[in-house]
């Protein structure tokens, strides 16, 4: 993750890494690329400091590094770092944060 430390999101942007798509069914059948569902889950890798509200106060981002989030089907900016693909989203584009059940 050394290369990732060079990339620090600005404002309320969040850098995520999508989970890998399922390549096989539970029964072991290989799925063709067209049949693979788009993965909407991701892990937060880096976050910006937040954005300023109308009063000029800094509002921090609601997620932290390591959180698992739900992404919209479309959107985000693809970024390649050390031959790995990451995506940048604005905080408002993130749909939800997964909570661990007790």
Helices and strands as residue ranges (DSSP letters): G 3-6, E 13-18, G 33-35, E 41-47, E 51-52, E 58-59, E 68-70, E 77-81, E 84-90, G 91-93, E 96-97
